Amino acid sequence: MSDSIDIINAFALMTNFVILPALSYGSQLALGALAVTLVYSILRFSNFAQGDSMAFGTMLVILISGYMISKGWTITGFPTAILAIPLALIGMSIYLLTMDRLVYRHYRKIKAKQNIVGITASIGVMFVTGGIVRFILGASAQRFGDGERFIFSVREFKAFTGLEQGIAFKTSQFLTITLAILLVAFLFYFLQKTKTGKAMRAYSDNTELALLSGIDPDKVVQITWLLVALFTTIAGTLYGLDKGFAPQQYHLLLLPIFASVIVGGIGSPIGAIAGAFLVAFSEILLTYAYKKFLIYLLPLSMHPSSLVQLIGTEYKYAISFVILVIVLLIRPTGIFKGKVIDGE
């Protein structure tokens, strides 16, 4: 009986510190990776400004939600940041469309090599965007005004189950996983079933043929940036709710996001999602200290004295880099063969 209880405690421990955080983090990476995939598939360049764009969208949410909290426009038990997303989305859309008009559109008109020139231009946009965020909010870390809430806490779980180990399920984790599922379903439906989505896929597959078919390229570009704004703002906000907001942290997210895209198969939406969860689980599994988990499962004589941590948490972004290098060496096309905007 005690052995089975120990196994349940071990499972609860892993759920609390590995499974739920990895599902949440993977969902956040997936949304960011889908935004990168859309830009690459439609506009033909790798958007290096993605991480800082997520910080920009989150900054708008912080400013708007702070104002809403000061006015008392809140819902008990629900993060005000989520209520602020629609307004922040408008601001994010305007910003991305403005950047496209001021920066990227010129290179499309002169038919420059989009991926090479686009990467260079997006690096410039990355520094500008990051500078704006730091100028307005500063470089220090901060938390949302009312984002730290739980559906159930460790103490409540222990009291209900009688287990030694508890599980805490944050509201931010529930919202992250739920919204990610809804947004992914929306994207796949939009690309497969709507006239605009089909036009975007046609434009992506064969630009010249799509133009001859009467597809408006400017409309395709605008819709692409609007979708990117949606995924970017929500991904950044959910990441901030879950882990707090720090501009530098969002800048560093660029590596795991790109690792997710390339590992899954660049240009493939389903690949971006799979790659995101592979990266997320790899980072957390390799940096987790297994000492307490093994104590539950091993006899007393075999209890470990060290933390049993494979890699220190300070090196977690190196894991994304190593995964990226391995995939490029072994399977350059990624887990799923890279496709251009494909809902399958």
C-alpha positions as a Markdown table, in Angstrom:
| # | Residue | x | y | z |
|---|---|---|---|---|
| 1 | Met | 0.0 | 0.0 | 0.0 |
| 2 | Ser | 2.8 | 2.4 | 0.9 |
| 3 | Asp | 4.6 | 1.6 | -2.4 |
| 4 | Ser | 1.5 | 2.6 | -4.4 |
| 5 | Ile | 1.1 | 5.8 | -2.4 |
| 6 | Asp | 4.7 | 6.6 | -3.0 |
| 7 | Ile | 4.2 | 6.1 | -6.8 |
| 8 | Ile | 1.1 | 8.4 | -6.7 |
| 9 | Asn | 3.1 | 11.0 | -4.8 |
| 10 | Ala | 5.9 | 10.7 | -7.3 |
| 11 | Phe | 3.4 | 11.2 | -10.1 |
| 12 | Ala | 1.9 | 14.2 | -8.4 |
| 13 | Leu | 5.4 | 15.7 | -8.0 |
| 14 | Met | 6.1 | 15.3 | -11.7 |
| 15 | Thr | 2.8 | 16.7 | -12.6 |
| 16 | Asn | 3.3 | 19.8 | -10.5 |
| 17 | Phe | 6.8 | 20.6 | -11.5 |
| 18 | Val | 7.2 | 19.0 | -15.0 |
| 19 | Ile | 4.0 | 18.1 | -16.8 |
| 20 | Leu | 1.8 | 21.2 | -16.2 |
| 21 | Pro | 4.7 | 23.7 | -16.6 |
| 22 | Ala | 5.8 | 22.0 | -19.8 |
| 23 | Leu | 2.3 | 21.9 | -21.3 |
| 24 | Ser | 1.9 | 25.6 | -20.4 |
| 25 | Tyr | 5.3 | 26.6 | -21.7 |
| 26 | Gly | 4.9 | 24.5 | -24.8 |
| 27 | Ser | 1.6 | 26.1 | -25.6 |
| 28 | Gln | 3.2 | 29.6 | -25.3 |
| 29 | Leu | 6.1 | 28.6 | -27.6 |
| 30 | Ala | 3.6 | 27.0 | -30.0 |
| 31 | Leu | 1.7 | 30.3 | -30.4 |
| 32 | Gly | 4.9 | 32.2 | -31.0 |
| 33 | Ala | 6.2 | 29.6 | -33.4 |
| 34 | Leu | 2.9 | 29.7 | -35.4 |
| 35 | Ala | 3.4 | 33.5 | -35.8 |
| 36 | Val | 6.9 | 32.9 | -37.1 |
| 37 | Thr | 5.6 | 30.2 | -39.4 |
| 38 | Leu | 2.9 | 32.5 | -40.9 |
| 39 | Val | 5.5 | 35.2 | -41.6 |
| 40 | Tyr | 7.9 | 32.8 | -43.2 |
| 41 | Ser | 5.3 | 31.0 | -45.3 |
| 42 | Ile | 3.5 | 34.1 | -46.6 |
| 43 | Leu | 6.1 | 36.9 | -46.5 |
| 44 | Arg | 9.1 | 34.6 | -47.1 |
| 45 | Phe | 11.4 | 35.7 | -44.3 |
| 46 | Ser | 12.3 | 34.6 | -40.8 |
| 47 | Asn | 11.0 | 37.2 | -38.4 |
| 48 | Phe | 13.8 | 37.8 | -35.8 |
| 49 | Ala | 11.6 | 40.5 | -34.1 |
| 50 | Gln | 9.1 | 37.9 | -32.8 |
| 51 | Gly | 10.4 | 37.8 | -29.2 |
| 52 | Asp | 10.5 | 41.5 | -28.8 |
| 53 | Ser | 7.1 | 41.8 | -30.6 |
| 54 | Met | 5.7 | 39.5 | -27.9 |
| 55 | Ala | 7.2 | 41.9 | -25.3 |
| 56 | Phe | 5.5 | 44.8 | -27.1 |
| 57 | Gly | 2.1 | 43.2 | -27.1 |
| 58 | Thr | 2.5 | 42.3 | -23.5 |
| 59 | Met | 3.6 | 45.8 | -22.6 |
| 60 | Leu | 0.3 | 47.1 | -24.1 |
| 61 | Val | -1.6 | 44.5 | -22.0 |
| 62 | Ile | 0.2 | 45.6 | -18.9 |
| 63 | Leu | -0.6 | 49.3 | -19.5 |
| 64 | Ile | -4.2 | 48.7 | -20.4 |
| 65 | Ser | -4.9 | 46.2 | -17.6 |
| 66 | Gly | -3.2 | 48.6 | -15.1 |
| 67 | Tyr | -5.6 | 51.3 | -16.1 |
| 68 | Met | -8.6 | 48.9 | -15.9 |
| 69 | Ile | -7.5 | 47.8 | -12.4 |
| 70 | Ser | -7.2 | 51.4 | -11.3 |
| 71 | Lys | -10.8 | 52.1 | -12.5 |
| 72 | Gly | -12.1 | 48.9 | -10.8 |
| 73 | Trp | -13.0 | 47.4 | -14.2 |
| 74 | Thr | -12.2 | 43.8 | -13.1 |
| 75 | Ile | -13.8 | 40.4 | -12.7 |
| 76 | Thr | -13.3 | 38.6 | -9.5 |
| 77 | Gly | -11.1 | 35.5 | -9.9 |
| 78 | Phe | -10.2 | 36.3 | -13.5 |
| 79 | Pro | -6.9 | 38.0 | -14.7 |
| 80 | Thr | -7.6 | 41.5 | -16.0 |
| 81 | Ala | -4.8 | 41.0 | -18.5 |
| 82 | Ile | -7.1 | 38.7 | -20.5 |
| 83 | Leu | -9.8 | 41.4 | -20.6 |
| 84 | Ala | -7.2 | 43.8 | -21.9 |
| 85 | Ile | -6.1 | 41.7 | -24.8 |
| 86 | Pro | -8.7 | 42.9 | -27.3 |
| 87 | Leu | -7.6 | 46.5 | -26.9 |
| 88 | Ala | -3.9 | 45.5 | -26.9 |
| 89 | Leu | -4.5 | 43.5 | -30.1 |
| 90 | Ile | -5.7 | 46.7 | -31.8 |
| 91 | Gly | -2.5 | 48.5 | -30.8 |
| 92 | Met | -0.3 | 45.5 | -31.8 |
| 93 | Ser | -2.0 | 45.3 | -35.2 |
| 94 | Ile | -1.4 | 49.0 | -35.9 |
| 95 | Tyr | 2.2 | 48.6 | -34.8 |
| 96 | Leu | 2.9 | 45.6 | -37.0 |
| 97 | Leu | 1.1 | 47.0 | -40.0 |
| 98 | Thr | 3.1 | 50.3 | -39.6 |
| 99 | Met | 6.4 | 48.4 | -39.4 |
| 100 | Asp | 5.4 | 46.5 | -42.6 |
| 101 | Arg | 4.5 | 49.8 | -44.4 |
| 102 | Leu | 7.7 | 51.5 | -43.2 |
| 103 | Val | 10.2 | 48.6 | -43.5 |
| 104 | Tyr | 9.1 | 45.4 | -45.3 |
| 105 | Arg | 6.8 | 46.7 | -48.1 |
| 106 | His | 9.7 | 48.5 | -49.8 |
| 107 | Tyr | 11.7 | 45.3 | -50.2 |
| 108 | Arg | 8.6 | 43.4 | -51.5 |
| 109 | Lys | 8.1 | 46.2 | -54.2 |
| 110 | Ile | 11.7 | 46.0 | -55.4 |
| 111 | Lys | 11.5 | 42.2 | -55.3 |
| 112 | Ala | 14.5 | 41.8 | -53.0 |
| 113 | Lys | 15.5 | 38.4 | -51.8 |
| 114 | Gln | 13.0 | 38.3 | -49.1 |
| 115 | Asn | 14.6 | 35.8 | -46.6 |
| 116 | Ile | 18.0 | 37.5 | -46.7 |
| 117 | Val | 16.8 | 41.1 | -46.7 |
| 118 | Gly | 13.8 | 40.3 | -44.5 |
| 119 | Ile | 16.0 | 38.8 | -41.8 |
| 120 | Thr | 18.2 | 41.9 | -41.8 |
| 121 | Ala | 15.3 | 44.2 | -41.7 |
| 122 | Ser | 13.6 | 42.2 | -38.9 |
| 123 | Ile | 16.7 | 42.4 | -36.8 |
| 124 | Gly | 16.5 | 46.2 | -37.1 |
| 125 | Val | 12.8 | 46.1 | -36.2 |
| 126 | Met | 13.7 | 43.8 | -33.2 |
| 127 | Phe | 16.1 | 46.4 | -31.8 |
| 128 | Val | 13.6 | 49.2 | -32.3 |
| 129 | Thr | 10.7 | 47.3 | -30.7 |
| 130 | Gly | 12.9 | 46.2 | -27.8 |
| 131 | Gly | 14.0 | 49.8 | -27.3 |
| 132 | Ile | 10.4 | 51.1 | -27.2 |
| 133 | Val | 9.4 | 48.5 | -24.6 |
| 134 | Arg | 12.4 | 49.3 | -22.4 |
| 135 | Phe | 11.9 | 53.0 | -22.8 |
| 136 | Ile | 8.2 | 52.8 | -21.7 |
| 137 | Leu | 8.3 | 50.1 | -19.0 |
| 138 | Gly | 12.0 | 50.0 | -18.2 |
| 139 | Ala | 14.3 | 46.9 | -18.2 |
| 140 | Ser | 13.4 | 45.6 | -14.7 |
| 141 | Ala | 11.1 | 42.6 | -14.2 |
| 142 | Gln | 7.5 | 43.1 | -13.1 |
| 143 | Arg | 4.3 | 41.2 | -12.5 |
| 144 | Phe | 0.8 | 41.8 | -13.7 |
| 145 | Gly | -1.5 | 43.5 | -11.2 |
| 146 | Asp | -3.7 | 40.6 | -10.5 |
| 147 | Gly | -2.3 | 37.7 | -12.4 |
| 148 | Glu | -1.3 | 35.3 | -9.6 |
| 149 | Arg | -4.4 | 33.1 | -9.1 |
| 150 | Phe | -5.0 | 29.4 | -8.7 |
| 151 | Ile | -7.8 | 27.1 | -9.8 |
| 152 | Phe | -6.6 | 25.0 | -6.9 |
| 153 | Ser | -3.5 | 25.3 | -4.8 |
| 154 | Val | -1.1 | 22.7 | -3.4 |
| 155 | Arg | -2.6 | 23.0 | 0.0 |
| 156 | Glu | -6.1 | 22.5 | -1.3 |
| 157 | Phe | -5.0 | 19.5 | -3.3 |
| 158 | Lys | -3.3 | 17.9 | -0.3 |
| 159 | Ala | -6.3 | 18.5 | 1.9 |
| 160 | Phe | -8.6 | 16.9 | -0.7 |
| 161 | Thr | -6.5 | 13.9 | -1.5 |
| 162 | Gly | -4.5 | 13.3 | 1.7 |
| 163 | Leu | -1.3 | 12.9 | -0.3 |
| 164 | Glu | 2.1 | 14.2 | 0.8 |
| 165 | Gln | 2.7 | 15.9 | -2.5 |
| 166 | Gly | 0.3 | 18.4 | -3.9 |
| 167 | Ile | -0.5 | 19.8 | -7.4 |
| 168 | Ala | -1.1 | 23.5 | -8.0 |
| 169 | Phe | -3.1 | 24.4 | -11.1 |
| 170 | Lys | -2.7 | 28.1 | -12.0 |
| 171 | Thr | -5.4 | 30.1 | -13.7 |
| 172 | Ser | -2.6 | 31.2 | -16.1 |
| 173 | Gln | -1.8 | 27.6 | -17.0 |
| 174 | Phe | -5.5 | 26.7 | -17.6 |
| 175 | Leu | -5.9 | 29.8 | -19.8 |
| 176 | Thr | -2.7 | 29.1 | -21.7 |
| 177 | Ile | -3.6 | 25.5 | -22.6 |
| 178 | Thr | -7.2 | 26.4 | -23.3 |
| 179 | Leu | -6.6 | 29.4 | -25.5 |
| 180 | Ala | -3.8 | 27.7 | -27.3 |
| 181 | Ile | -6.2 | 24.8 | -28.3 |
| 182 | Leu | -8.8 | 27.3 | -29.4 |
| 183 | Leu | -6.4 | 29.5 | -31.4 |
| 184 | Val | -4.8 | 26.5 | -33.1 |
| 185 | Ala | -8.2 | 25.2 | -34.1 |
| 186 | Phe | -9.2 | 28.7 | -35.3 |
| 187 | Leu | -6.0 | 28.9 | -37.5 |
| 188 | Phe | -6.5 | 25.5 | -39.1 |
| 189 | Tyr | -10.2 | 26.2 | -39.7 |
| 190 | Phe | -9.3 | 29.7 | -41.1 |
| 191 | Leu | -6.7 | 28.4 | -43.5 |
| 192 | Gln | -8.7 | 25.4 | -44.7 |
| 193 | Lys | -12.3 | 26.6 | -44.8 |
| 194 | Thr | -12.4 | 30.3 | -45.4 |
| 195 | Lys | -12.0 | 32.1 | -48.7 |
| 196 | Thr | -9.3 | 34.4 | -47.3 |
| 197 | Gly | -7.4 | 31.5 | -45.8 |
| 198 | Lys | -7.5 | 29.6 | -49.1 |
| 199 | Ala | -6.2 | 32.8 | -50.9 |
| 200 | Met | -3.4 | 33.0 | -48.4 |
| 201 | Arg | -2.4 | 29.4 | -49.0 |
| 202 | Ala | -2.6 | 29.9 | -52.8 |
| 203 | Tyr | -0.4 | 33.1 | -52.4 |
| 204 | Ser | 2.1 | 31.1 | -50.4 |
| 205 | Asp | 2.2 | 28.1 | -52.7 |
| 206 | Asn | 2.6 | 30.1 | -55.9 |
| 207 | Thr | 2.7 | 33.9 | -55.7 |
| 208 | Glu | 2.7 | 34.6 | -59.5 |
| 209 | Leu | -0.2 | 32.2 | -60.2 |
| 210 | Ala | -2.2 | 33.6 | -57.2 |
| 211 | Leu | -1.8 | 37.2 | -58.6 |
| 212 | Leu | -3.0 | 36.0 | -62.0 |
| 213 | Ser | -6.0 | 34.5 | -60.3 |
| 214 | Gly | -7.0 | 37.9 | -58.9 |
| 215 | Ile | -5.8 | 37.5 | -55.3 |
| 216 | Asp | -5.0 | 40.9 | -53.8 |
| 217 | Pro | -1.4 | 40.7 | -52.4 |
| 218 | Asp | -1.9 | 43.7 | -50.1 |
| 219 | Lys | -4.9 | 42.1 | -48.4 |
| 220 | Val | -3.0 | 38.8 | -47.9 |
| 221 | Val | -0.1 | 40.7 | -46.3 |
| 222 | Gln | -2.5 | 42.7 | -44.1 |
| 223 | Ile | -4.4 | 39.6 | -42.9 |
| 224 | Thr | -1.1 | 37.8 | -42.2 |
| 225 | Trp | 0.1 | 40.6 | -39.9 |
| 226 | Leu | -3.3 | 40.7 | -38.2 |
| 227 | Leu | -3.0 | 36.9 | -37.5 |
| 228 | Val | 0.6 | 37.4 | -36.3 |
| 229 | Ala | -0.6 | 40.2 | -34.0 |
| 230 | Leu | -3.3 | 37.9 | -32.5 |
| 231 | Phe | -0.9 | 35.0 | -31.8 |
| 232 | Thr | 1.9 | 37.3 | -30.7 |
| 233 | Thr | -0.1 | 39.3 | -28.2 |
| 234 | Ile | -1.8 | 36.3 | -26.7 |
| 235 | Ala | 1.4 | 34.3 | -26.5 |
| 236 | Gly | 3.3 | 37.1 | -24.8 |
| 237 | Thr | 0.5 | 37.9 | -22.4 |
| 238 | Leu | 0.1 | 34.2 | -21.4 |
| 239 | Tyr | 3.9 | 33.9 | -20.9 |
| 240 | Gly | 3.9 | 37.0 | -18.8 |
| 241 | Leu | 1.0 | 35.8 | -16.6 |
| 242 | Asp | 2.7 | 32.5 | -16.1 |
| 243 | Lys | 6.3 | 33.7 | -15.5 |
| 244 | Gly | 6.3 | 37.4 | -15.0 |
| 245 | Phe | 7.3 | 40.1 | -17.5 |
| 246 | Ala | 10.9 | 41.0 | -18.2 |
| 247 | Pro | 11.9 | 42.5 | -21.7 |
| 248 | Gln | 15.2 | 40.6 | -21.8 |
| 249 | Gln | 13.4 | 37.3 | -21.1 |
| 250 | Tyr | 11.2 | 37.8 | -24.1 |
| 251 | His | 14.2 | 38.6 | -26.2 |
| 252 | Leu | 15.8 | 35.3 | -25.2 |
| 253 | Leu | 12.5 | 33.5 | -26.2 |
| 254 | Leu | 13.6 | 33.9 | -29.8 |
| 255 | Leu | 15.9 | 30.9 | -29.6 |
| 256 | Pro | 13.4 | 28.3 | -28.3 |
| 257 | Ile | 10.7 | 29.7 | -30.7 |
| 258 | Phe | 13.0 | 29.3 | -33.7 |
| 259 | Ala | 14.1 | 25.9 | -32.5 |
| 260 | Ser | 10.5 | 24.9 | -32.3 |
| 261 | Val | 9.9 | 26.1 | -35.9 |
| 262 | Ile | 12.9 | 24.4 | -37.4 |
| 263 | Val | 12.7 | 21.2 | -35.3 |
| 264 | Gly | 9.1 | 20.7 | -36.4 |
| 265 | Gly | 9.7 | 21.6 | -40.0 |
| 266 | Ile | 9.9 | 25.2 | -41.1 |
| 267 | Gly | 6.7 | 26.4 | -42.8 |
| 268 | Ser | 4.6 | 23.6 | -41.3 |
| 269 | Pro | 2.0 | 24.8 | -38.7 |
| 270 | Ile | 1.6 | 21.3 | -37.2 |
| 271 | Gly | 5.4 | 21.0 | -37.1 |
| 272 | Ala | 5.7 | 24.2 | -35.2 |
| 273 | Ile | 3.3 | 22.9 | -32.6 |
| 274 | Ala | 5.0 | 19.6 | -32.3 |
| 275 | Gly | 8.4 | 21.3 | -32.1 |
| 276 | Ala | 7.3 | 23.7 | -29.4 |
| 277 | Phe | 6.2 | 20.9 | -27.1 |
| 278 | Leu | 9.4 | 18.9 | -27.8 |
| 279 | Val | 11.5 | 21.9 | -26.9 |
| 280 | Ala | 9.4 | 22.7 | -23.8 |
| 281 | Phe | 9.5 | 19.2 | -22.4 |
| 282 | Ser | 13.2 | 18.8 | -23.2 |
| 283 | Glu | 14.1 | 22.0 | -21.4 |
| 284 | Ile | 12.1 | 21.2 | -18.3 |
| 285 | Leu | 12.9 | 17.4 | -18.1 |
| 286 | Leu | 16.6 | 18.1 | -18.5 |
| 287 | Thr | 16.8 | 20.9 | -15.9 |
| 288 | Tyr | 14.5 | 19.3 | -13.3 |
| 289 | Ala | 16.1 | 18.0 | -10.0 |
| 290 | Tyr | 15.0 | 14.4 | -9.6 |
| 291 | Lys | 16.1 | 13.8 | -6.1 |
| 292 | Lys | 12.7 | 13.9 | -4.4 |
| 293 | Phe | 11.1 | 12.0 | -7.2 |
| 294 | Leu | 13.7 | 9.2 | -6.9 |
| 295 | Ile | 13.3 | 9.1 | -3.1 |
| 296 | Tyr | 9.7 | 8.1 | -3.6 |
| 297 | Leu | 10.5 | 5.3 | -6.0 |
| 298 | Leu | 13.8 | 3.8 | -4.7 |
| 299 | Pro | 14.5 | 1.9 | -1.5 |
| 300 | Leu | 16.1 | 3.8 | 1.4 |
| 301 | Ser | 19.6 | 2.4 | 0.7 |
| 302 | Met | 19.5 | 3.9 | -2.8 |
| 303 | His | 18.2 | 7.4 | -2.0 |
| 304 | Pro | 20.4 | 9.9 | -3.8 |
| 305 | Ser | 22.4 | 12.5 | -1.9 |
| 306 | Ser | 22.7 | 15.0 | -4.8 |
| 307 | Leu | 20.0 | 16.9 | -6.6 |
| 308 | Val | 20.2 | 14.5 | -9.6 |
| 309 | Gln | 19.9 | 17.4 | -12.0 |
| 310 | Leu | 21.2 | 16.7 | -15.5 |
| 311 | Ile | 21.7 | 20.4 | -16.5 |
| 312 | Gly | 21.5 | 23.6 | -14.5 |
| 313 | Thr | 18.5 | 25.8 | -15.1 |
| 314 | Glu | 20.8 | 28.6 | -16.2 |
| 315 | Tyr | 21.6 | 26.5 | -19.3 |
| 316 | Lys | 18.1 | 25.8 | -20.3 |
| 317 | Tyr | 18.3 | 27.9 | -23.5 |
| 318 | Ala | 21.4 | 25.9 | -24.5 |
| 319 | Ile | 19.1 | 22.9 | -24.7 |
| 320 | Ser | 17.1 | 24.5 | -27.5 |
| 321 | Phe | 20.3 | 25.3 | -29.3 |
| 322 | Val | 21.6 | 21.7 | -29.0 |
| 323 | Ile | 18.3 | 20.3 | -30.2 |
| 324 | Leu | 18.3 | 22.7 | -33.1 |
| 325 | Val | 21.9 | 21.7 | -34.2 |
| 326 | Ile | 21.1 | 18.0 | -33.9 |
| 327 | Val | 17.9 | 18.3 | -36.0 |
| 328 | Leu | 19.8 | 20.3 | -38.7 |
| 329 | Leu | 22.5 | 17.7 | -38.9 |
| 330 | Ile | 20.3 | 14.6 | -38.9 |
| 331 | Arg | 17.0 | 15.8 | -40.4 |
| 332 | Pro | 17.2 | 19.3 | -41.9 |
| 333 | Thr | 13.6 | 19.3 | -42.9 |
| 334 | Gly | 12.4 | 18.8 | -39.3 |
| 335 | Ile | 10.2 | 16.2 | -37.8 |
| 336 | Phe | 7.5 | 17.0 | -40.3 |
| 337 | Lys | 8.8 | 17.8 | -43.8 |
| 338 | Gly | 8.6 | 21.6 | -44.1 |
| 339 | Lys | 5.5 | 22.7 | -45.9 |
| 340 | Val | 4.2 | 26.1 | -46.8 |
| 341 | Ile | 1.0 | 27.0 | -45.0 |
| 342 | Asp | -0.6 | 23.7 | -44.9 |
| 343 | Gly | -3.5 | 22.9 | -42.6 |
| 344 | Glu | -2.9 | 19.2 | -42.7 |
